[in-house]
Amino acid sequence: MNFDSFINSLLGLVPMKLEYIAPLCLFILIIHFKPLDLFFRLRELRRAEASFLKEVIASNSITLEDRSIVEEQFERKVFFISTGVDACKIVRDFYKDLISSARGQFGWRQIKRADQYLVVRNGRPSYQVKWYHHLKYGFSLVYIFGCSAYALFLVGLGVLSIFFGGESAKLIIYGCFSALCAVIVYAVELAYKDTKKIISHISECSSIPSIDVPEPNKKEAA
């Protein structure tokens, strides 16, 4: 068997139809993007905004109680505009103390990504990473490695097939698509990595009263 036949035999092992690859990649990406979770978070935010506007419109004058509500909503909006994180006062104070103690180890971008792992128990914010988060991260690493290896294989095979009259363009396109899937999943899993880094920092800063060391074995308070 000459080299030309060997390349063609390898091409026969590669699924060249996009309908075999695209559904699997799309399914994986949908799971990682968690559209339902994002939908409910946005709906909760819009509901809070609508409730606030209703209170302001229904009031004939701004009382002290109304002023406290307005000030809280204003501070929450300003905090969201400044950091990209929507949080109540307890969580805002927690994040501010966290940033002041970080000393450049991480910033608001990392805190924003890790916000999905933050829970408030007994009035104390802390990060909670459960067992299925570790499992999903491990699966993502396998997926990223598999997509990267497959992308290198397809692109390399596509480059070789240029010299042997193969379907080089299709191979390279599929390789780039596979690499893109790996990059997207890696970007999504940055939240897990940032959370682990912040948890490690919190453990080292346990002497700070406003920062609570996470207790993953305790159940979240109702």
Biotite code that builds the C-alpha atoms (Angstrom):
import biotite.structure as struc

atoms = struc.array([
    struc.Atom([0.000, 0.000, 0.000], chain_id="A", res_id=1, res_name="MET", atom_name="CA", element="C"),
    struc.Atom([1.488, 3.345, -1.065], chain_id="A", res_id=2, res_name="ASN", atom_name="CA", element="C"),
    struc.Atom([1.125, 6.585, 0.845], chain_id="A", res_id=3, res_name="PHE", atom_name="CA", element="C"),
    struc.Atom([-1.687, 7.818, -1.400], chain_id="A", res_id=4, res_name="ASP", atom_name="CA", element="C"),
    struc.Atom([-3.778, 4.741, -0.638], chain_id="A", res_id=5, res_name="SER", atom_name="CA", element="C"),
    struc.Atom([-3.019, 5.097, 3.072], chain_id="A", res_id=6, res_name="PHE", atom_name="CA", element="C"),
    struc.Atom([-4.311, 8.692, 3.092], chain_id="A", res_id=7, res_name="ILE", atom_name="CA", element="C"),
    struc.Atom([-7.457, 7.674, 1.230], chain_id="A", res_id=8, res_name="ASN", atom_name="CA", element="C"),
    struc.Atom([-8.064, 4.840, 3.693], chain_id="A", res_id=9, res_name="SER", atom_name="CA", element="C"),
    struc.Atom([-7.814, 7.296, 6.588], chain_id="A", res_id=10, res_name="LEU", atom_name="CA", element="C"),
    struc.Atom([-10.261, 9.590, 4.826], chain_id="A", res_id=11, res_name="LEU", atom_name="CA", element="C"),
    struc.Atom([-12.718, 6.726, 4.699], chain_id="A", res_id=12, res_name="GLY", atom_name="CA", element="C"),
    struc.Atom([-12.660, 6.484, 8.500], chain_id="A", res_id=13, res_name="LEU", atom_name="CA", element="C"),
    struc.Atom([-13.603, 10.136, 9.015], chain_id="A", res_id=14, res_name="VAL", atom_name="CA", element="C"),
    struc.Atom([-17.347, 10.905, 9.158], chain_id="A", res_id=15, res_name="PRO", atom_name="CA", element="C"),
    struc.Atom([-17.619, 13.470, 6.385], chain_id="A", res_id=16, res_name="MET", atom_name="CA", element="C"),
    struc.Atom([-21.296, 14.282, 6.790], chain_id="A", res_id=17, res_name="LYS", atom_name="CA", element="C"),
    struc.Atom([-22.050, 17.289, 8.926], chain_id="A", res_id=18, res_name="LEU", atom_name="CA", element="C"),
    struc.Atom([-25.300, 15.754, 10.151], chain_id="A", res_id=19, res_name="GLU", atom_name="CA", element="C"),
    struc.Atom([-23.236, 13.233, 12.142], chain_id="A", res_id=20, res_name="TYR", atom_name="CA", element="C"),
    struc.Atom([-21.091, 15.841, 13.882], chain_id="A", res_id=21, res_name="ILE", atom_name="CA", element="C"),
    struc.Atom([-23.265, 18.938, 14.295], chain_id="A", res_id=22, res_name="ALA", atom_name="CA", element="C"),
    struc.Atom([-26.086, 17.419, 16.422], chain_id="A", res_id=23, res_name="PRO", atom_name="CA", element="C"),
    struc.Atom([-23.658, 15.968, 18.964], chain_id="A", res_id=24, res_name="LEU", atom_name="CA", element="C"),
    struc.Atom([-21.680, 19.194, 19.249], chain_id="A", res_id=25, res_name="CYS", atom_name="CA", element="C"),
    struc.Atom([-24.876, 21.250, 19.475], chain_id="A", res_id=26, res_name="LEU", atom_name="CA", element="C"),
    struc.Atom([-26.230, 19.002, 22.237], chain_id="A", res_id=27, res_name="PHE", atom_name="CA", element="C"),
    struc.Atom([-23.033, 19.376, 24.260], chain_id="A", res_id=28, res_name="ILE", atom_name="CA", element="C"),
    struc.Atom([-23.008, 23.156, 23.857], chain_id="A", res_id=29, res_name="LEU", atom_name="CA", element="C"),
    struc.Atom([-26.672, 23.465, 24.874], chain_id="A", res_id=30, res_name="ILE", atom_name="CA", element="C"),
    struc.Atom([-25.948, 21.551, 28.092], chain_id="A", res_id=31, res_name="ILE", atom_name="CA", element="C"),
    struc.Atom([-22.993, 23.787, 28.928], chain_id="A", res_id=32, res_name="HIS", atom_name="CA", element="C"),
    struc.Atom([-24.739, 27.080, 28.164], chain_id="A", res_id=33, res_name="PHE", atom_name="CA", element="C"),
    struc.Atom([-27.632, 26.152, 30.520], chain_id="A", res_id=34, res_name="LYS", atom_name="CA", element="C"),
    struc.Atom([-30.229, 28.287, 28.685], chain_id="A", res_id=35, res_name="PRO", atom_name="CA", element="C"),
    struc.Atom([-33.002, 27.497, 31.175], chain_id="A", res_id=36, res_name="LEU", atom_name="CA", element="C"),
    struc.Atom([-30.894, 28.674, 34.111], chain_id="A", res_id=37, res_name="ASP", atom_name="CA", element="C"),
    struc.Atom([-30.037, 31.875, 32.250], chain_id="A", res_id=38, res_name="LEU", atom_name="CA", element="C"),
    struc.Atom([-33.696, 32.392, 31.364], chain_id="A", res_id=39, res_name="PHE", atom_name="CA", element="C"),
    struc.Atom([-34.868, 32.097, 34.967], chain_id="A", res_id=40, res_name="PHE", atom_name="CA", element="C"),
    struc.Atom([-32.099, 34.406, 36.236], chain_id="A", res_id=41, res_name="ARG", atom_name="CA", element="C"),
    struc.Atom([-33.052, 37.083, 33.705], chain_id="A", res_id=42, res_name="LEU", atom_name="CA", element="C"),
    struc.Atom([-36.728, 36.647, 34.468], chain_id="A", res_id=43, res_name="ARG", atom_name="CA", element="C"),
    struc.Atom([-36.058, 37.071, 38.194], chain_id="A", res_id=44, res_name="GLU", atom_name="CA", element="C"),
    struc.Atom([-34.105, 40.264, 37.516], chain_id="A", res_id=45, res_name="LEU", atom_name="CA", element="C"),
    struc.Atom([-36.877, 41.683, 35.329], chain_id="A", res_id=46, res_name="ARG", atom_name="CA", element="C"),
    struc.Atom([-39.467, 40.765, 37.932], chain_id="A", res_id=47, res_name="ARG", atom_name="CA", element="C"),
    struc.Atom([-37.503, 42.656, 40.599], chain_id="A", res_id=48, res_name="ALA", atom_name="CA", element="C"),
    struc.Atom([-37.249, 45.688, 38.319], chain_id="A", res_id=49, res_name="GLU", atom_name="CA", element="C"),
    struc.Atom([-40.987, 45.594, 37.573], chain_id="A", res_id=50, res_name="ALA", atom_name="CA", element="C"),
    struc.Atom([-41.826, 45.296, 41.267], chain_id="A", res_id=51, res_name="SER", atom_name="CA", element="C"),
    struc.Atom([-39.614, 48.276, 42.056], chain_id="A", res_id=52, res_name="PHE", atom_name="CA", element="C"),
    struc.Atom([-41.203, 50.418, 39.351], chain_id="A", res_id=53, res_name="LEU", atom_name="CA", element="C"),
    struc.Atom([-44.674, 49.474, 40.544], chain_id="A", res_id=54, res_name="LYS", atom_name="CA", element="C"),
    struc.Atom([-43.828, 50.582, 44.093], chain_id="A", res_id=55, res_name="GLU", atom_name="CA", element="C"),
    struc.Atom([-42.464, 53.914, 42.877], chain_id="A", res_id=56, res_name="VAL", atom_name="CA", element="C"),
    struc.Atom([-45.457, 54.617, 40.628], chain_id="A", res_id=57, res_name="ILE", atom_name="CA", element="C"),
    struc.Atom([-48.004, 53.685, 43.325], chain_id="A", res_id=58, res_name="ALA", atom_name="CA", element="C"),
    struc.Atom([-46.420, 55.961, 45.932], chain_id="A", res_id=59, res_name="SER", atom_name="CA", element="C"),
    struc.Atom([-47.674, 59.557, 46.167], chain_id="A", res_id=60, res_name="ASN", atom_name="CA", element="C"),
    struc.Atom([-44.493, 60.729, 47.851], chain_id="A", res_id=61, res_name="SER", atom_name="CA", element="C"),
    struc.Atom([-41.116, 59.319, 48.748], chain_id="A", res_id=62, res_name="ILE", atom_name="CA", element="C"),
    struc.Atom([-41.187, 58.353, 52.403], chain_id="A", res_id=63, res_name="THR", atom_name="CA", element="C"),
    struc.Atom([-38.217, 57.187, 54.426], chain_id="A", res_id=64, res_name="LEU", atom_name="CA", element="C"),
    struc.Atom([-39.137, 53.602, 53.743], chain_id="A", res_id=65, res_name="GLU", atom_name="CA", element="C"),
    struc.Atom([-39.499, 54.295, 50.034], chain_id="A", res_id=66, res_name="ASP", atom_name="CA", element="C"),
    struc.Atom([-36.185, 56.140, 50.056], chain_id="A", res_id=67, res_name="ARG", atom_name="CA", element="C"),
    struc.Atom([-34.410, 53.107, 51.497], chain_id="A", res_id=68, res_name="SER", atom_name="CA", element="C"),
    struc.Atom([-35.903, 50.963, 48.744], chain_id="A", res_id=69, res_name="ILE", atom_name="CA", element="C"),
    struc.Atom([-34.891, 53.438, 46.064], chain_id="A", res_id=70, res_name="VAL", atom_name="CA", element="C"),
    struc.Atom([-31.373, 53.743, 47.473], chain_id="A", res_id=71, res_name="GLU", atom_name="CA", element="C"),
    struc.Atom([-30.975, 49.950, 47.598], chain_id="A", res_id=72, res_name="GLU", atom_name="CA", element="C"),
    struc.Atom([-32.163, 49.559, 44.013], chain_id="A", res_id=73, res_name="GLN", atom_name="CA", element="C"),
    struc.Atom([-29.968, 52.446, 42.897], chain_id="A", res_id=74, res_name="PHE", atom_name="CA", element="C"),
    struc.Atom([-26.874, 50.967, 44.552], chain_id="A", res_id=75, res_name="GLU", atom_name="CA", element="C"),
    struc.Atom([-27.711, 47.584, 43.084], chain_id="A", res_id=76, res_name="ARG", atom_name="CA", element="C"),
    struc.Atom([-28.020, 49.052, 39.591], chain_id="A", res_id=77, res_name="LYS", atom_name="CA", element="C"),
    struc.Atom([-24.792, 51.038, 39.916], chain_id="A", res_id=78, res_name="VAL", atom_name="CA", element="C"),
    struc.Atom([-22.997, 47.938, 41.178], chain_id="A", res_id=79, res_name="PHE", atom_name="CA", element="C"),
    struc.Atom([-24.338, 45.929, 38.235], chain_id="A", res_id=80, res_name="PHE", atom_name="CA", element="C"),
    struc.Atom([-23.271, 48.592, 35.734], chain_id="A", res_id=81, res_name="ILE", atom_name="CA", element="C"),
    struc.Atom([-19.795, 48.806, 37.294], chain_id="A", res_id=82, res_name="SER", atom_name="CA", element="C"),
    struc.Atom([-19.094, 45.091, 37.739], chain_id="A", res_id=83, res_name="THR", atom_name="CA", element="C"),
    struc.Atom([-21.647, 43.170, 35.670], chain_id="A", res_id=84, res_name="GLY", atom_name="CA", element="C"),
    struc.Atom([-22.843, 41.361, 38.816], chain_id="A", res_id=85, res_name="VAL", atom_name="CA", element="C"),
    struc.Atom([-26.408, 41.710, 40.087], chain_id="A", res_id=86, res_name="ASP", atom_name="CA", element="C"),
    struc.Atom([-26.336, 41.214, 43.859], chain_id="A", res_id=87, res_name="ALA", atom_name="CA", element="C"),
    struc.Atom([-28.044, 42.219, 47.081], chain_id="A", res_id=88, res_name="CYS", atom_name="CA", element="C"),
    struc.Atom([-26.264, 44.294, 49.729], chain_id="A", res_id=89, res_name="LYS", atom_name="CA", element="C"),
    struc.Atom([-24.913, 41.293, 51.662], chain_id="A", res_id=90, res_name="ILE", atom_name="CA", element="C"),
    struc.Atom([-23.353, 39.831, 48.539], chain_id="A", res_id=91, res_name="VAL", atom_name="CA", element="C"),
    struc.Atom([-22.094, 43.216, 47.352], chain_id="A", res_id=92, res_name="ARG", atom_name="CA", element="C"),
    struc.Atom([-20.260, 43.775, 50.634], chain_id="A", res_id=93, res_name="ASP", atom_name="CA", element="C"),
    struc.Atom([-18.871, 40.239, 50.418], chain_id="A", res_id=94, res_name="PHE", atom_name="CA", element="C"),
    struc.Atom([-17.559, 40.850, 46.899], chain_id="A", res_id=95, res_name="TYR", atom_name="CA", element="C"),
    struc.Atom([-16.027, 44.198, 47.873], chain_id="A", res_id=96, res_name="LYS", atom_name="CA", element="C"),
    struc.Atom([-14.166, 42.609, 50.784], chain_id="A", res_id=97, res_name="ASP", atom_name="CA", element="C"),
    struc.Atom([-13.109, 39.787, 48.500], chain_id="A", res_id=98, res_name="LEU", atom_name="CA", element="C"),
    struc.Atom([-11.688, 42.173, 45.910], chain_id="A", res_id=99, res_name="ILE", atom_name="CA", element="C"),
    struc.Atom([-9.893, 44.259, 48.531], chain_id="A", res_id=100, res_name="SER", atom_name="CA", element="C"),
    struc.Atom([-8.219, 41.133, 49.910], chain_id="A", res_id=101, res_name="SER", atom_name="CA", element="C"),
    struc.Atom([-7.370, 39.663, 46.491], chain_id="A", res_id=102, res_name="ALA", atom_name="CA", element="C"),
    struc.Atom([-4.455, 42.037, 45.819], chain_id="A", res_id=103, res_name="ARG", atom_name="CA", element="C"),
    struc.Atom([-4.550, 41.411, 42.084], chain_id="A", res_id=104, res_name="GLY", atom_name="CA", element="C"),
    struc.Atom([-4.947, 37.630, 42.241], chain_id="A", res_id=105, res_name="GLN", atom_name="CA", element="C"),
    struc.Atom([-8.334, 37.933, 40.551], chain_id="A", res_id=106, res_name="PHE", atom_name="CA", element="C"),
    struc.Atom([-10.761, 40.673, 39.585], chain_id="A", res_id=107, res_name="GLY", atom_name="CA", element="C"),
    struc.Atom([-14.392, 41.387, 38.849], chain_id="A", res_id=108, res_name="TRP", atom_name="CA", element="C"),
    struc.Atom([-14.358, 39.306, 35.683], chain_id="A", res_id=109, res_name="ARG", atom_name="CA", element="C"),
    struc.Atom([-13.466, 36.194, 37.676], chain_id="A", res_id=110, res_name="GLN", atom_name="CA", element="C"),
    struc.Atom([-16.002, 37.051, 40.384], chain_id="A", res_id=111, res_name="ILE", atom_name="CA", element="C"),
    struc.Atom([-18.711, 37.509, 37.756], chain_id="A", res_id=112, res_name="LYS", atom_name="CA", element="C"),
    struc.Atom([-17.977, 34.089, 36.272], chain_id="A", res_id=113, res_name="ARG", atom_name="CA", element="C"),
    struc.Atom([-17.962, 32.459, 39.715], chain_id="A", res_id=114, res_name="ALA", atom_name="CA", element="C"),
    struc.Atom([-21.195, 34.174, 40.781], chain_id="A", res_id=115, res_name="ASP", atom_name="CA", element="C"),
    struc.Atom([-23.248, 31.123, 39.740], chain_id="A", res_id=116, res_name="GLN", atom_name="CA", element="C"),
    struc.Atom([-21.595, 29.089, 42.520], chain_id="A", res_id=117, res_name="TYR", atom_name="CA", element="C"),
    struc.Atom([-22.350, 31.610, 45.282], chain_id="A", res_id=118, res_name="LEU", atom_name="CA", element="C"),
    struc.Atom([-25.041, 30.787, 47.845], chain_id="A", res_id=119, res_name="VAL", atom_name="CA", element="C"),
    struc.Atom([-26.234, 32.659, 50.941], chain_id="A", res_id=120, res_name="VAL", atom_name="CA", element="C"),
    struc.Atom([-26.718, 30.489, 54.024], chain_id="A", res_id=121, res_name="ARG", atom_name="CA", element="C"),
    struc.Atom([-27.800, 31.947, 57.354], chain_id="A", res_id=122, res_name="ASN", atom_name="CA", element="C"),
    struc.Atom([-27.131, 35.417, 56.000], chain_id="A", res_id=123, res_name="GLY", atom_name="CA", element="C"),
    struc.Atom([-23.537, 34.534, 55.060], chain_id="A", res_id=124, res_name="ARG", atom_name="CA", element="C"),
    struc.Atom([-22.360, 34.311, 51.441], chain_id="A", res_id=125, res_name="PRO", atom_name="CA", element="C"),
    struc.Atom([-20.131, 31.385, 50.493], chain_id="A", res_id=126, res_name="SER", atom_name="CA", element="C"),
    struc.Atom([-19.219, 29.389, 47.417], chain_id="A", res_id=127, res_name="TYR", atom_name="CA", element="C"),
    struc.Atom([-20.633, 25.921, 46.969], chain_id="A", res_id=128, res_name="GLN", atom_name="CA", element="C"),
    struc.Atom([-19.187, 23.461, 44.455], chain_id="A", res_id=129, res_name="VAL", atom_name="CA", element="C"),
    struc.Atom([-21.067, 20.173, 44.484], chain_id="A", res_id=130, res_name="LYS", atom_name="CA", element="C"),
    struc.Atom([-19.996, 16.744, 43.297], chain_id="A", res_id=131, res_name="TRP", atom_name="CA", element="C"),
    struc.Atom([-21.754, 17.017, 39.951], chain_id="A", res_id=132, res_name="TYR", atom_name="CA", element="C"),
    struc.Atom([-19.860, 20.236, 39.216], chain_id="A", res_id=133, res_name="HIS", atom_name="CA", element="C"),
    struc.Atom([-16.606, 18.290, 39.559], chain_id="A", res_id=134, res_name="HIS", atom_name="CA", element="C"),
    struc.Atom([-18.051, 15.528, 37.367], chain_id="A", res_id=135, res_name="LEU", atom_name="CA", element="C"),
    struc.Atom([-19.142, 17.990, 34.694], chain_id="A", res_id=136, res_name="LYS", atom_name="CA", element="C"),
    struc.Atom([-15.726, 19.646, 34.741], chain_id="A", res_id=137, res_name="TYR", atom_name="CA", element="C"),
    struc.Atom([-14.012, 16.276, 34.293], chain_id="A", res_id=138, res_name="GLY", atom_name="CA", element="C"),
    struc.Atom([-16.315, 15.435, 31.399], chain_id="A", res_id=139, res_name="PHE", atom_name="CA", element="C"),
    struc.Atom([-15.594, 18.834, 29.868], chain_id="A", res_id=140, res_name="SER", atom_name="CA", element="C"),
    struc.Atom([-11.846, 18.219, 30.050], chain_id="A", res_id=141, res_name="LEU", atom_name="CA", element="C"),
    struc.Atom([-12.294, 14.919, 28.220], chain_id="A", res_id=142, res_name="VAL", atom_name="CA", element="C"),
    struc.Atom([-14.505, 16.637, 25.652], chain_id="A", res_id=143, res_name="TYR", atom_name="CA", element="C"),
    struc.Atom([-12.010, 19.486, 25.160], chain_id="A", res_id=144, res_name="ILE", atom_name="CA", element="C"),
    struc.Atom([-9.120, 17.063, 24.755], chain_id="A", res_id=145, res_name="PHE", atom_name="CA", element="C"),
    struc.Atom([-11.116, 14.906, 22.336], chain_id="A", res_id=146, res_name="GLY", atom_name="CA", element="C"),
    struc.Atom([-12.232, 17.853, 20.212], chain_id="A", res_id=147, res_name="CYS", atom_name="CA", element="C"),
    struc.Atom([-8.719, 19.309, 20.153], chain_id="A", res_id=148, res_name="SER", atom_name="CA", element="C"),
    struc.Atom([-7.147, 16.003, 19.146], chain_id="A", res_id=149, res_name="ALA", atom_name="CA", element="C"),
    struc.Atom([-9.840, 15.443, 16.520], chain_id="A", res_id=150, res_name="TYR", atom_name="CA", element="C"),
    struc.Atom([-9.325, 18.973, 15.178], chain_id="A", res_id=151, res_name="ALA", atom_name="CA", element="C"),
    struc.Atom([-5.570, 18.450, 14.880], chain_id="A", res_id=152, res_name="LEU", atom_name="CA", element="C"),
    struc.Atom([-6.166, 15.129, 13.157], chain_id="A", res_id=153, res_name="PHE", atom_name="CA", element="C"),
    struc.Atom([-8.620, 16.600, 10.645], chain_id="A", res_id=154, res_name="LEU", atom_name="CA", element="C"),
    struc.Atom([-6.559, 19.697, 9.886], chain_id="A", res_id=155, res_name="VAL", atom_name="CA", element="C"),
    struc.Atom([-3.376, 17.650, 9.538], chain_id="A", res_id=156, res_name="GLY", atom_name="CA", element="C"),
    struc.Atom([-5.153, 15.156, 7.325], chain_id="A", res_id=157, res_name="LEU", atom_name="CA", element="C"),
    struc.Atom([-6.623, 18.009, 5.308], chain_id="A", res_id=158, res_name="GLY", atom_name="CA", element="C"),
    struc.Atom([-3.184, 19.511, 4.729], chain_id="A", res_id=159, res_name="VAL", atom_name="CA", element="C"),
    struc.Atom([-1.844, 16.136, 3.599], chain_id="A", res_id=160, res_name="LEU", atom_name="CA", element="C"),
    struc.Atom([-4.829, 15.518, 1.354], chain_id="A", res_id=161, res_name="SER", atom_name="CA", element="C"),
    struc.Atom([-4.060, 18.735, -0.546], chain_id="A", res_id=162, res_name="ILE", atom_name="CA", element="C"),
    struc.Atom([-1.150, 16.929, -2.144], chain_id="A", res_id=163, res_name="PHE", atom_name="CA", element="C"),
    struc.Atom([-3.165, 13.781, -2.889], chain_id="A", res_id=164, res_name="PHE", atom_name="CA", element="C"),
    struc.Atom([-6.402, 15.174, -4.284], chain_id="A", res_id=165, res_name="GLY", atom_name="CA", element="C"),
    struc.Atom([-8.538, 14.554, -1.192], chain_id="A", res_id=166, res_name="GLY", atom_name="CA", element="C"),
    struc.Atom([-11.356, 16.655, 0.242], chain_id="A", res_id=167, res_name="GLU", atom_name="CA", element="C"),
    struc.Atom([-8.989, 19.007, 2.013], chain_id="A", res_id=168, res_name="SER", atom_name="CA", element="C"),
    struc.Atom([-11.381, 21.956, 2.369], chain_id="A", res_id=169, res_name="ALA", atom_name="CA", element="C"),
    struc.Atom([-14.064, 19.884, 4.086], chain_id="A", res_id=170, res_name="LYS", atom_name="CA", element="C"),
    struc.Atom([-11.542, 18.310, 6.432], chain_id="A", res_id=171, res_name="LEU", atom_name="CA", element="C"),
    struc.Atom([-10.091, 21.657, 7.453], chain_id="A", res_id=172, res_name="ILE", atom_name="CA", element="C"),
    struc.Atom([-13.558, 23.169, 7.962], chain_id="A", res_id=173, res_name="ILE", atom_name="CA", element="C"),
    struc.Atom([-14.623, 20.271, 10.186], chain_id="A", res_id=174, res_name="TYR", atom_name="CA", element="C"),
    struc.Atom([-11.344, 20.534, 12.064], chain_id="A", res_id=175, res_name="GLY", atom_name="CA", element="C"),
    struc.Atom([-11.874, 24.238, 12.728], chain_id="A", res_id=176, res_name="CYS", atom_name="CA", element="C"),
    struc.Atom([-15.455, 23.552, 13.827], chain_id="A", res_id=177, res_name="PHE", atom_name="CA", element="C"),
    struc.Atom([-14.254, 20.911, 16.275], chain_id="A", res_id=178, res_name="SER", atom_name="CA", element="C"),
    struc.Atom([-11.596, 23.289, 17.611], chain_id="A", res_id=179, res_name="ALA", atom_name="CA", element="C"),
    struc.Atom([-14.241, 25.999, 18.039], chain_id="A", res_id=180, res_name="LEU", atom_name="CA", element="C"),
    struc.Atom([-16.376, 23.630, 20.125], chain_id="A", res_id=181, res_name="CYS", atom_name="CA", element="C"),
    struc.Atom([-13.374, 22.921, 22.349], chain_id="A", res_id=182, res_name="ALA", atom_name="CA", element="C"),
    struc.Atom([-12.700, 26.641, 22.803], chain_id="A", res_id=183, res_name="VAL", atom_name="CA", element="C"),
    struc.Atom([-16.342, 27.388, 23.691], chain_id="A", res_id=184, res_name="ILE", atom_name="CA", element="C"),
    struc.Atom([-16.539, 24.604, 26.278], chain_id="A", res_id=185, res_name="VAL", atom_name="CA", element="C"),
    struc.Atom([-13.211, 25.726, 27.749], chain_id="A", res_id=186, res_name="TYR", atom_name="CA", element="C"),
    struc.Atom([-14.538, 29.290, 28.040], chain_id="A", res_id=187, res_name="ALA", atom_name="CA", element="C"),
    struc.Atom([-17.663, 28.035, 29.806], chain_id="A", res_id=188, res_name="VAL", atom_name="CA", element="C"),
    struc.Atom([-15.631, 25.983, 32.281], chain_id="A", res_id=189, res_name="GLU", atom_name="CA", element="C"),
    struc.Atom([-13.557, 29.008, 33.267], chain_id="A", res_id=190, res_name="LEU", atom_name="CA", element="C"),
    struc.Atom([-16.272, 29.671, 35.861], chain_id="A", res_id=191, res_name="ALA", atom_name="CA", element="C"),
    struc.Atom([-15.365, 26.433, 37.644], chain_id="A", res_id=192, res_name="TYR", atom_name="CA", element="C"),
    struc.Atom([-11.644, 27.212, 37.584], chain_id="A", res_id=193, res_name="LYS", atom_name="CA", element="C"),
    struc.Atom([-12.187, 30.754, 38.845], chain_id="A", res_id=194, res_name="ASP", atom_name="CA", element="C"),
    struc.Atom([-14.449, 29.492, 41.633], chain_id="A", res_id=195, res_name="THR", atom_name="CA", element="C"),
    struc.Atom([-11.850, 26.984, 42.813], chain_id="A", res_id=196, res_name="LYS", atom_name="CA", element="C"),
    struc.Atom([-9.227, 29.729, 42.792], chain_id="A", res_id=197, res_name="LYS", atom_name="CA", element="C"),
    struc.Atom([-11.442, 32.076, 44.807], chain_id="A", res_id=198, res_name="ILE", atom_name="CA", element="C"),
    struc.Atom([-12.330, 29.314, 47.294], chain_id="A", res_id=199, res_name="ILE", atom_name="CA", element="C"),
    struc.Atom([-8.624, 28.660, 47.811], chain_id="A", res_id=200, res_name="SER", atom_name="CA", element="C"),
    struc.Atom([-8.089, 32.373, 48.449], chain_id="A", res_id=201, res_name="HIS", atom_name="CA", element="C"),
    struc.Atom([-10.996, 32.487, 50.912], chain_id="A", res_id=202, res_name="ILE", atom_name="CA", element="C"),
    struc.Atom([-9.507, 29.582, 52.854], chain_id="A", res_id=203, res_name="SER", atom_name="CA", element="C"),
    struc.Atom([-6.284, 31.540, 53.217], chain_id="A", res_id=204, res_name="GLU", atom_name="CA", element="C"),
    struc.Atom([-8.213, 34.670, 54.302], chain_id="A", res_id=205, res_name="CYS", atom_name="CA", element="C"),
    struc.Atom([-10.424, 32.964, 56.872], chain_id="A", res_id=206, res_name="SER", atom_name="CA", element="C"),
    struc.Atom([-9.356, 35.506, 59.491], chain_id="A", res_id=207, res_name="SER", atom_name="CA", element="C"),
    struc.Atom([-11.328, 38.235, 57.726], chain_id="A", res_id=208, res_name="ILE", atom_name="CA", element="C"),
    struc.Atom([-14.728, 38.390, 59.485], chain_id="A", res_id=209, res_name="PRO", atom_name="CA", element="C"),
    struc.Atom([-16.778, 39.341, 56.422], chain_id="A", res_id=210, res_name="SER", atom_name="CA", element="C"),
    struc.Atom([-15.478, 36.437, 54.335], chain_id="A", res_id=211, res_name="ILE", atom_name="CA", element="C"),
    struc.Atom([-17.008, 33.092, 55.151], chain_id="A", res_id=212, res_name="ASP", atom_name="CA", element="C"),
    struc.Atom([-15.007, 29.926, 54.537], chain_id="A", res_id=213, res_name="VAL", atom_name="CA", element="C"),
    struc.Atom([-17.142, 27.578, 52.381], chain_id="A", res_id=214, res_name="PRO", atom_name="CA", element="C"),
    struc.Atom([-18.599, 24.498, 54.019], chain_id="A", res_id=215, res_name="GLU", atom_name="CA", element="C"),
    struc.Atom([-19.465, 22.147, 51.119], chain_id="A", res_id=216, res_name="PRO", atom_name="CA", element="C"),
    struc.Atom([-20.760, 19.373, 53.375], chain_id="A", res_id=217, res_name="ASN", atom_name="CA", element="C"),
    struc.Atom([-23.618, 21.450, 54.761], chain_id="A", res_id=218, res_name="LYS", atom_name="CA", element="C"),
    struc.Atom([-26.900, 21.692, 52.931], chain_id="A", res_id=219, res_name="LYS", atom_name="CA", element="C"),
    struc.Atom([-28.077, 25.034, 51.691], chain_id="A", res_id=220, res_name="GLU", atom_name="CA", element="C"),
    struc.Atom([-30.480, 26.678, 54.039], chain_id="A", res_id=221, res_name="ALA", atom_name="CA", element="C"),
    struc.Atom([-34.033, 26.850, 52.818], chain_id="A", res_id=222, res_name="ALA", atom_name="CA", element="C"),
])
